[in-house]
Amino acid sequence: MSLAYPTLLFVHLLLFVLWLGADVGVFVLGQHFRKRTVYTLDQRLALLKLLVEVDMVPRTAWALMVPISLSVVRLGGFWLMPDALLVGAWGIGAIWIWLVWDAHLHDQTPRAKRDRRIEFYLKIALAGFYLVLGGVSLVQAAPLAAPWLAMKALMFGLIFAAAIMIDVAFKPVGPLLVRLVGEGSSDTTEAPLLRTMNRTRWWVWTVYLLLLTTAYLGLVKPF
């Protein structure tokens, strides 16, 4: 058991690295997709396919972060949460990963649409859980007594909220891409796609900032 806590901390850190690192890769691929004067449409679509594959890394890491982070809190003695809550967290993590990969493997089908709709509502529920957990703990010093940990939980809830806004802002991209492929590259097909991607980018930067803040709180424990 003496190795359980440091091992979970290592996995927690590894998930953060995979999440942020791969997500930066997704961002860079997205930036290159926008360069219509540099790449042909076929090349840009190939970049987009690669983007979707790389994006599975942060999506998987994010889903695993929920049960791993709560397990770290439990084993570290920061919150003696009920066994049922911890088991539920692992169950939610498993369901979330299944939804992510099932949607990916059955993309462009009603099954994938159903999976993503369920995942969307799951993320809303988790956002509420972490926001309430962090907010209540900051006010009452319980169940998370350490202020840095309560703030970290709050930041994690805000990450969920910002990621939900990425989904909302990015939703029009699908039909716009279909139009781009069908009609070809032109100002008429490219301009609305670029505007949508620009709106999404601000929420992506917000997630990066929140991730870095959360990591700082966990490592430095400033208060």
N, C-alpha and C positions, 0 to 999 in steps of 0.2 A: 504493500500500500504506500510505502514511502516514495515510490517513483510515480505514483498515479498523478499527484498534483503537478509536479514539474513537467511531466509528459503532456498533460492537458494544456499547460501554459505554452509549451512548445507548439502543439497543434494549433492552439489559438493564434499564436503569432504567425505560424505558417499560413493559416487561412487568411489573415490580414494581408500578408505579402502577396498571396495568389489573387485575392480580391482586387486590391488596388493595382498591382502590377499588370494583371491581365486586362483590367478595365482601362488602364492607360493605353494598352495596345489596341483595344476596341476604339478608343477615342482617336488615336492616330490613324487607324484605317478609315474611320469616318471622315477625318479631315482630308485624306487623299481621295476619297470617293467624290468629294465636292469639286475636285479640280477637273472640270470638264474640258479645259484647254490643254491639259497635260496628258490625260488618258482618253482612250477611246471608250465608248459606252460599254463594249464587251469587257474591257479591262476593269472598268469601274464596277461592273456587276460581279466580276470575279473577286474584287476586293471586298465587296459587300458580302459575298458568300463566306469568305475567310473571316470577316468580322463576326458573322453569326456563329461560326464555329468557336472562335476565341472567346466570345461572350459567354459560352457555357461554363468557362472556368470561374469567373466571378459570380455567376448565378448559383453554381453549386457551392462555392465557398460561403456565400451569403446564407444559404439554407442551412449549412452545417454550423454556422456561427451561433445560431440560436441555442441548440442543445449543448454545444461545447462551452459557450460563455456561461450558461447557467450551471453547468457541471463544475467549471472553475470556481464560480462563486460558492457553490455548495462545498466542494472539497477544501477550499481555502478558508472555510469557516466564516465567510462574510455574511452568509444568510443560510440558516438551517431550514431551508424550504421543505415543504412536505414532499414525501416520496412520489406521491401522485403527480405533483407539478413537474418534477424532474422527468418522470416516465412520460408524461404528456408532451414535454418539450422534445424528447427524442422521437416520439411518435409524429409530432408535427414536422420535425426536420425530415423524417423519412418520407412523409406524404408530400412535402414540398419538393424534395429532390425528384420524387417520382413524377410529379406534375410537370416540373421543368423539363425533364428528359423525355417524358412521353409526348409533350407538346413539340419538342424539337424533332423527335423521330417521326412524328406524324404531322409535320408542318403543312399548312395550307389545307387542312381538313376540318370538318366540324368537331372532331375529337380534340384537335389542338386548340380550337377556339374555346371549347368547354373547359379544358385544362387551364388555359390562361385566365379565363373568367374566375374559376375557383381560386387560382393563385392570387389574383388581384384582391379578392375579398379576404383571403388569408393574410395578405400583407397589411390590409387595413386593420384587421383584428390585432395583429402583432404590433403595429404602430401604436394602437391604443394601449396595449398592455405595457409596453416599455415607457410610454409617456406618463401613464398613471403611476407605474412603479417608481420612476425617477422623480416625478413631481411630489408624490406623497412622501417619499423617503427624504427629500430635501426639506420638507416642511416638518415632518414628524421624527426624523432621524431613525426611521424604521419603515420597512424591514431591512433596508440597506443603511446601516449606521454611518459608514464612511461617506462624507460629502462627495469625495472624488468619484466614488463608485455610483452614488445616486446620480451625479451629473453625467457620468458615462452612460448610464441606462437612459437618461433623458436624451442624450445625443444620439443614441442608437435608435430611439423612437423617431427622432427628427430625420435620421437617415432613411428610415422606412417611408416617412411622409414625403421626403424629397424624391425618393425612387418611385413612389406612386405617381408623383407629378411628372416624372420622366415618361412613365407609361401613358399618361393622359396626353401629354404634349406630343408624344411620338406616334400616337394612334393614327393620325391622318397619313403617315408616311407610306403605309401599305398600298392604299389606293393610288397615291401619287406615283409610286414606283411602277405600278401596273400601267398607268397612263404613260409614264416615261418609256417603258419597254415597248408599248404598243404603238406610240406615236413618234418615238425617236427623240433625240435631244434637241431642244429649242428653248428660247426664252419662255415660251408659254408653258412648257412642261417642267422646266428647271426652276423657275423663279418661286413657285409655291412650295416646291420641295425644299429649296434652300431656306426659305423663311421658316418652315416647320423645323428643320434641323437646327437652325439658329436659336429658336425658342427652347428647344430641348437642351441645347448645350449649356444654358445657364443653370439648369437643374443638375446637370452632370457635374459642373464645377462645384455646386453646393454640396453634393454628395462627397466629392473629394475633400473639401474643407472639413466637413463633419467627420469623415473617416480619420483624417489627420488629428483633429481635436480629440476624438475618442481614444486614439492610440496614445497621444500625449498624456491624457488623464490617467490611462492605465499604467503607463510606464513611470511617469514622474510622480504621480499622486501628490499634486501641489497643495491640496487641502483635505 
